[in-house]
Amino acid sequence: MRAKTSSSFQNLSHQERRRLLGHSYRPEPRVRRHHRRGGGGGYGQEWTVAEMGLLGTVEDAEAARRLRRSKFSVACKRRQLGVPSFPPRFPPWPEADVKLLGTMSDKAAARRLGRTMKSVARERRRRGIAALRPGERSWTAAELALLGRSADAEVAQKLNRSHESVSCMRRHLGIPARRANFKPLIPGRPPMNRLRALWLAEEDALLGTMSDAKLAKKLGRPVRTVAQRRQTKHVWLRRKAWRPEDLKILGTRPDSQVAQLLGRRVLSVASYRRSLGVKCCYQHRPWLKTELALLGVLTDEEVARQTGHPVGAVEAKRQRLKIPPANPVVRRWSPQEVALLGVVSDQELAKRFGCARSVVAHKRRGLGIGPCVCRPWAPQELTWLESNGNAEVARLTGRTRVAVKLKRQKLRRQARRQSTP
């Protein structure tokens, strides 16, 4: 009886067993199936000699189908054994095709052999065969000696070559360009590579007598090369002597103006003035304490308008003092200004405070204050509406033309409603 009951229980589905046993039911663990990696009948099946002999004879997809393996496994095993793919990515070159390389241009060879120009050029470079360029002639030693002696345009005209060809060969040999209007400092000196040329005693004697830029232009050398040579020789630029009349100008005007008048740098003028103890003549007057108190309270434009300082100077001073900029929306309200909210219209307060109407309305609503109620119309003002225009009534009552117009329209609607039965 027990055996019959157990057999009938085994025939029940999982749902029926869970319904009968409730929480005490524990299903049997499922058998985990191992997916075959690489095909075959087991996990990580080994490769046989016959299977490896098939690699490279057919495509990887066909070999994977025959061997019951994945295409990725077949490709990995083929690359591991060094077997080329089928069909090969780069077909072998017959000897007859190889003999054509270098005898004609790559474009003509690719057209004749039915290959791409890139494939022909790659095979030619791999075999070390030089390309055939019909319009190109080789450079002779005499032609190479002319490079750098004159401008590239002059050399190209002498050699009957293009300017690009001469420029490319000169840069390839590391020869610097030669200016067309260059005149050598020393007559009879043979032109040579200016970056690697030896310095003569006459050229070293000129170091420090003029600025590096002027000397570089005179010698035909880069400014950086002249500066490095001067520093190597421990030659320093001669400072311009200060004359008595130059000292009288110091402190009488800003350093920038003094430097422009004397032909000196601003840093040189400022350092020499400080060494003499001469006070600086400010281009913009110093900041007062009352002016510094406005920073961060008003906008930079408003502070510049009130103090007379430029807007850039106001911004730089505020940033130097680490004061955040004033936000025109989030403004500081005084008790006197808060007392006027709801008493005077938002538009009038915005005009008084110099801010937007939305700023005043936002502050009033934040404090729970209602809007300003317009003053009622007096009987005398209503009589003016019957005999005068909108502009005249606005002038007499001190109201806007829009308010007068709206009141007139309201009275007309009321009269229309009363006339209808």
C-alpha positions as CSV (number, residue, x, y, z in Angstrom):
1,M,0.0,0.0,0.0
2,R,2.8,2.3,0.9
3,A,4.7,1.5,-2.3
4,K,1.5,2.2,-4.3
5,T,1.1,5.6,-2.6
6,S,4.7,6.6,-3.2
7,S,4.4,5.7,-6.8
8,S,1.2,7.7,-7.2
9,F,2.9,10.6,-5.5
10,Q,5.8,10.4,-7.9
11,N,3.4,10.7,-10.8
12,L,2.0,14.0,-9.5
13,S,3.3,17.3,-11.0
14,H,5.2,19.9,-9.1
15,Q,2.1,22.1,-8.7
16,E,0.1,19.2,-7.2
17,R,2.8,18.3,-4.8
18,R,3.2,22.0,-3.7
19,R,-0.6,22.2,-3.2
20,L,-0.7,19.0,-1.1
21,L,2.4,19.6,1.1
22,G,2.4,23.4,1.2
23,H,5.6,25.0,2.7
24,S,7.1,21.7,3.6
25,Y,7.5,20.7,-0.1
26,R,11.1,21.0,-1.4
27,P,11.5,20.2,-5.1
28,E,14.3,18.0,-6.2
29,P,17.4,19.8,-7.4
30,R,17.6,19.9,-11.2
31,V,20.5,18.4,-12.9
32,R,22.7,21.1,-14.3
33,R,23.5,20.6,-17.9
34,H,27.0,21.5,-19.1
35,H,27.0,23.3,-22.4
36,R,29.5,21.9,-24.8
37,R,32.3,24.3,-25.4
38,G,34.0,23.4,-28.7
39,G,31.4,20.7,-29.7
40,G,31.7,17.0,-29.4
41,G,30.2,14.8,-26.7
42,G,31.9,16.3,-23.6
43,Y,33.0,19.5,-21.9
44,G,36.0,20.9,-23.7
45,Q,36.4,18.0,-26.1
46,E,40.0,17.4,-27.3
47,W,40.9,17.8,-30.9
48,T,41.8,14.8,-32.9
49,V,44.4,14.6,-35.7
50,A,41.7,14.1,-38.3
51,E,39.8,17.2,-37.1
52,M,42.9,19.4,-37.1
53,G,43.6,18.1,-40.7
54,L,40.3,19.6,-41.8
55,L,41.2,23.1,-40.7
56,G,42.1,25.4,-43.5
57,T,40.8,23.1,-46.2
58,V,37.2,24.5,-46.0
59,E,35.7,27.6,-44.5
60,D,35.4,27.9,-40.7
61,A,31.6,27.8,-40.8
62,E,31.6,24.5,-42.9
63,A,34.3,22.9,-40.6
64,A,32.2,23.9,-37.5
65,R,29.2,22.2,-39.0
66,R,31.0,19.0,-39.8
67,L,32.8,18.8,-36.5
68,R,29.8,19.9,-34.4
69,R,31.8,22.7,-32.9
70,S,31.3,26.4,-32.7
71,K,32.8,28.7,-35.4
72,F,34.7,30.6,-32.8
73,S,36.3,27.4,-31.5
74,V,37.3,26.4,-35.0
75,A,38.8,29.8,-35.8
76,C,40.7,29.9,-32.5
77,K,42.2,26.4,-33.1
78,R,43.2,27.3,-36.7
79,R,44.9,30.5,-35.6
80,Q,46.6,28.6,-32.8
81,L,48.1,26.1,-35.2
82,G,49.1,28.8,-37.7
83,V,46.9,27.5,-40.5
84,P,45.7,30.2,-42.9
85,S,42.0,30.6,-43.5
86,F,40.2,29.2,-46.5
87,P,40.0,31.0,-48.9
88,P,43.3,32.8,-47.9
89,R,43.0,36.5,-47.2
90,F,45.9,37.3,-49.4
91,P,46.1,34.8,-52.3
92,P,49.7,33.7,-53.2
93,W,51.4,35.5,-56.0
94,P,52.5,33.4,-59.0
95,E,56.0,34.0,-60.3
96,A,54.7,35.5,-63.5
97,D,52.8,38.1,-61.6
98,V,55.8,38.9,-59.4
99,K,57.9,39.6,-62.4
100,L,55.6,42.5,-63.4
101,L,56.1,44.4,-60.2
102,G,58.3,47.4,-60.7
103,T,58.2,47.2,-64.5
104,M,55.1,49.4,-64.6
105,S,53.1,51.6,-62.2
106,D,51.1,50.0,-59.4
107,K,47.9,51.2,-61.0
108,A,48.7,49.6,-64.4
109,A,49.8,46.3,-62.7
110,A,46.7,46.1,-60.6
111,R,44.5,46.6,-63.8
112,R,46.4,43.9,-65.7
113,L,46.5,41.3,-62.8
114,G,42.9,42.0,-61.6
115,R,44.0,43.0,-58.1
116,T,43.6,46.1,-56.1
117,M,46.3,48.8,-56.2
118,K,46.7,48.5,-52.5
119,S,47.5,44.8,-52.8
120,V,50.0,45.4,-55.6
121,A,51.8,48.1,-53.6
122,R,51.9,45.9,-50.4
123,E,53.4,43.0,-52.2
124,R,55.9,45.2,-54.0
125,R,57.1,46.8,-50.7
126,R,57.2,43.3,-49.1
127,R,59.6,42.1,-51.7
128,G,61.7,45.3,-51.7
129,I,61.0,46.3,-55.3
130,A,61.1,50.0,-56.0
131,A,58.1,51.7,-57.6
132,L,58.3,52.9,-61.1
133,R,57.5,56.6,-61.5
134,P,57.8,57.6,-65.2
135,G,58.0,61.4,-64.6
136,E,60.5,61.2,-61.7
137,R,64.2,61.4,-62.0
138,S,66.8,60.7,-59.3
139,W,68.7,63.4,-57.5
140,T,72.3,63.9,-58.2
141,A,75.0,65.0,-55.8
142,A,75.3,68.4,-57.6
143,E,71.5,68.9,-57.2
144,L,71.5,68.0,-53.5
145,A,74.4,70.5,-52.9
146,L,72.2,73.4,-54.1
147,L,69.5,72.7,-51.5
148,G,69.6,75.4,-48.8
149,R,71.9,77.7,-50.7
150,S,69.0,79.6,-52.2
151,A,65.2,79.8,-51.8
152,D,63.3,76.7,-52.8
153,A,61.6,78.5,-55.7
154,E,65.0,79.6,-57.2
155,V,66.4,76.0,-56.8
156,A,63.3,74.6,-58.4
157,Q,63.7,76.9,-61.3
158,K,67.4,76.1,-61.8
159,L,66.9,72.3,-61.6
160,N,63.6,72.3,-63.6
161,R,61.8,70.6,-60.8
162,S,58.6,71.5,-58.9
163,H,58.6,73.6,-55.8
164,E,57.0,70.8,-53.8
165,S,59.7,68.3,-54.9
166,V,62.5,70.6,-53.8
167,S,60.9,71.5,-50.5
168,C,60.2,67.8,-49.7
169,M,63.8,66.7,-50.4
170,R,65.2,69.6,-48.4
171,R,63.1,68.8,-45.4
172,H,63.9,65.1,-45.8
173,L,67.6,65.9,-45.5
174,G,67.1,68.2,-42.6
175,I,68.3,71.4,-44.4
176,P,66.6,74.6,-43.2
177,A,64.9,76.9,-45.6
178,R,66.7,79.9,-47.0
179,R,65.0,83.3,-47.4
180,A,65.0,84.8,-50.9
181,N,66.1,88.2,-49.7
182,F,68.8,86.8,-47.3
183,K,72.3,88.4,-47.5
184,P,75.1,86.7,-45.7
185,L,76.8,88.8,-43.0
186,I,80.3,87.7,-44.0
187,P,81.1,88.0,-47.7
188,G,82.4,84.9,-49.3
189,R,81.2,82.6,-46.6
190,P,79.7,79.4,-48.2
191,P,76.0,78.8,-47.4
192,M,75.4,75.9,-45.1
193,N,72.9,74.5,-42.6
194,R,72.1,77.5,-40.4
195,L,70.9,75.4,-37.5
196,R,74.1,73.4,-37.4
197,A,76.6,76.0,-38.7
198,L,79.5,77.0,-36.5
199,W,79.6,80.4,-35.1
200,L,82.3,82.7,-36.3
201,A,84.2,85.2,-34.1
202,E,82.6,88.1,-35.9
203,E,79.1,86.7,-35.1
204,D,79.9,86.1,-31.5
205,A,81.2,89.7,-31.2
206,L,77.7,90.9,-32.1
207,L,76.0,89.1,-29.3
208,G,74.5,91.4,-26.7
209,T,75.0,94.5,-28.8
210,M,71.4,94.4,-30.0
211,S,68.2,92.5,-29.3
212,D,68.1,88.8,-30.2
213,A,65.4,89.5,-32.8
214,K,67.4,92.1,-34.6
215,L,70.6,90.0,-34.6
216,A,68.7,86.9,-35.7
217,K,67.3,88.9,-38.7
218,K,70.8,90.2,-39.5
219,L,72.5,86.8,-39.3
220,G,69.7,84.8,-40.8
221,R,69.3,82.5,-37.8
222,P,66.3,81.7,-35.6
223,V,65.8,83.9,-32.6
224,R,65.9,80.9,-30.3
225,T,69.3,79.9,-31.7
226,V,70.7,83.4,-31.1
227,A,69.3,83.5,-27.5
228,Q,70.8,80.0,-26.7
229,R,74.2,81.0,-28.1
230,R,74.2,84.2,-26.1
231,Q,73.3,82.4,-22.9
232,T,76.0,79.8,-23.6
233,K,78.6,82.5,-23.9
234,H,77.3,84.2,-20.8
235,V,76.6,87.4,-22.7
236,W,73.7,89.4,-21.3
237,L,71.8,92.1,-23.1
238,R,73.1,95.6,-22.3
239,R,70.5,97.5,-20.3
240,K,69.5,100.9,-21.4
241,A,70.9,103.5,-19.0
242,W,68.5,105.7,-17.1
243,R,69.0,109.4,-17.9
244,P,68.3,112.1,-15.3
245,E,65.4,113.4,-17.4
246,D,63.9,109.8,-17.5
247,L,63.9,109.7,-13.6
248,K,61.9,112.8,-13.4
249,I,59.0,111.2,-15.3
250,L,58.7,108.3,-12.8
251,G,55.7,108.6,-10.6
252,T,54.2,111.5,-12.6
253,R,52.0,109.2,-14.7
254,P,51.1,105.5,-14.8
255,D,54.0,103.0,-15.5
256,S,52.4,101.9,-18.8
257,Q,52.5,105.4,-20.1
258,V,56.1,105.9,-18.9
259,A,57.2,102.7,-20.5
260,Q,55.6,103.8,-23.8
261,L,57.4,107.2,-23.7
262,L,60.8,105.8,-22.8
263,G,60.6,102.7,-25.0
264,R,61.0,100.3,-22.1
265,R,59.0,97.4,-20.7
266,V,56.3,98.1,-18.0
267,L,58.0,95.6,-15.7
268,S,61.3,97.3,-16.0
269,V,59.8,100.7,-15.3
270,A,57.8,99.5,-12.3
271,S,60.8,97.6,-10.7
272,Y,63.2,100.6,-11.1
273,R,60.5,103.0,-9.7
274,R,60.1,100.7,-6.6
275,S,63.8,100.5,-6.1
276,L,64.0,104.3,-5.9
277,G,61.1,104.5,-3.5
278,V,58.9,106.5,-5.9
279,K,55.2,106.1,-5.3
280,C,53.1,104.8,-8.1
281,C,50.7,107.0,-10.0
282,Y,47.6,105.0,-10.2
283,Q,45.8,104.9,-13.5
284,H,42.6,104.4,-11.6
285,R,42.3,106.0,-8.1
286,P,42.4,103.8,-5.0
287,W,39.3,102.2,-3.5
288,L,37.6,103.9,-0.6
289,K,36.0,102.0,2.3
290,T,32.6,103.3,1.3
291,E,33.1,102.0,-2.3
292,L,34.3,98.6,-1.0
293,A,31.1,98.3,1.0
294,L,29.1,98.4,-2.2
295,L,30.8,95.3,-3.6
296,G,28.4,92.3,-3.6
297,V,25.5,94.5,-2.6
298,L,25.0,96.1,-6.0
299,T,25.8,94.7,-9.4
300,D,29.2,95.4,-10.9
301,E,27.7,97.7,-13.5
302,E,25.9,99.8,-10.8
303,V,29.1,100.0,-8.6
304,A,31.1,101.1,-11.7
305,R,28.5,103.8,-12.4
306,Q,28.5,105.1,-8.8
307,T,32.2,104.9,-8.1
308,G,33.6,105.8,-11.6
309,H,35.8,102.7,-11.7
310,P,35.7,100.5,-14.9
311,V,33.5,97.5,-14.8
312,G,36.5,95.2,-15.3
313,A,38.3,96.8,-12.3
314,V,35.2,96.4,-10.2
315,E,34.9,92.7,-11.1
316,A,38.6,92.1,-10.5
317,K,38.5,93.9,-7.1
318,R,35.5,91.9,-6.0
319,Q,37.1,88.6,-7.0
320,R,40.3,89.5,-5.2
321,L,38.3,90.1,-2.0
322,K,36.4,86.8,-2.6
323,I,33.0,88.6,-2.5
324,P,30.3,86.8,-4.5
325,P,28.5,88.8,-7.1
326,A,25.2,90.5,-6.3
327,N,22.2,88.6,-7.6
328,P,19.6,91.0,-9.0
329,V,16.8,88.5,-8.3
330,V,17.9,87.7,-4.7
331,R,18.3,91.2,-3.3
332,R,18.6,92.4,0.2
333,W,15.4,94.0,1.4
334,S,15.5,96.7,4.1
335,P,12.7,97.1,6.6
336,Q,11.5,100.3,5.0
337,E,11.2,98.6,1.6
338,V,9.3,95.6,3.1
339,A,6.9,98.1,4.7
340,L,5.9,99.5,1.3
341,L,4.9,96.0,-0.1
342,G,1.1,95.9,-0.6
343,V,0.8,99.6,0.0
344,V,2.2,100.8,-3.3
345,S,1.7,98.9,-6.6
346,D,4.4,96.4,-7.6
347,Q,5.1,98.4,-10.8
348,E,5.7,101.6,-8.8
349,L,8.0,99.8,-6.3
350,A,10.0,98.2,-9.1
351,K,10.6,101.6,-10.6
352,R,11.7,103.0,-7.2
353,F,14.0,100.1,-6.2
354,G,15.5,99.7,-9.7
355,C,14.5,96.0,-10.1
356,A,12.0,94.0,-12.1
357,R,8.3,93.9,-11.3
358,S,8.5,90.1,-10.9
359,V,11.1,90.5,-8.1
360,V,8.8,92.7,-6.1
361,A,5.8,90.4,-6.6
362,H,7.8,87.4,-5.6
363,K,8.9,89.0,-2.4
364,R,5.4,90.2,-1.6
365,R,3.9,86.8,-2.1
366,G,6.6,85.2,-0.1
367,L,5.7,87.3,2.9
368,G,2.0,86.6,2.4
369,I,1.1,90.2,1.5
370,G,-1.7,90.8,-0.9
371,P,-1.4,93.1,-3.9
372,C,-2.1,96.8,-3.7
373,V,-5.8,97.5,-4.3
374,C,-6.4,100.4,-6.7
375,R,-8.0,103.4,-5.2
376,P,-11.7,103.8,-6.0
377,W,-13.1,106.2,-8.5
378,A,-14.6,109.3,-7.0
379,P,-18.0,110.7,-8.4
380,Q,-16.2,113.8,-9.7
381,E,-13.8,111.5,-11.7
382,L,-16.7,109.5,-13.1
383,T,-18.2,112.8,-14.4
384,W,-15.0,113.5,-16.2
385,L,-15.3,110.3,-18.1
386,E,-18.5,111.6,-19.8
387,S,-17.1,114.8,-21.1
388,N,-13.3,114.2,-21.7
389,G,-11.1,111.7,-23.5
390,N,-8.9,109.0,-22.0
391,A,-5.7,111.1,-22.1
392,E,-7.4,114.1,-20.4
393,V,-9.0,112.0,-17.7
394,A,-5.7,110.2,-17.0
395,R,-4.0,113.6,-16.6
396,L,-6.7,114.9,-14.3
397,T,-7.0,111.8,-12.1
398,G,-3.3,110.8,-12.0
399,R,-4.1,107.4,-13.5
400,T,-2.8,105.6,-16.5
401,R,-4.6,105.7,-19.9
402,V,-5.0,101.9,-19.7
403,A,-6.8,102.2,-16.3
404,V,-9.1,105.0,-17.7
405,K,-9.9,102.9,-20.8
406,L,-10.7,99.8,-18.7
407,K,-13.0,101.8,-16.4
408,R,-14.8,103.3,-19.4
409,Q,-15.4,99.8,-20.9
410,K,-16.6,98.5,-17.5
411,L,-19.2,101.3,-17.2
412,R,-20.4,100.6,-20.8
413,R,-21.0,96.9,-20.0
414,Q,-22.9,97.8,-16.8
415,A,-25.1,100.2,-18.7
416,R,-25.7,97.6,-21.4
417,R,-26.8,95.1,-18.8
418,Q,-29.2,97.5,-17.1
419,S,-30.8,98.5,-20.4
420,T,-31.6,94.9,-21.4
421,P,-35.0,93.7,-19.9
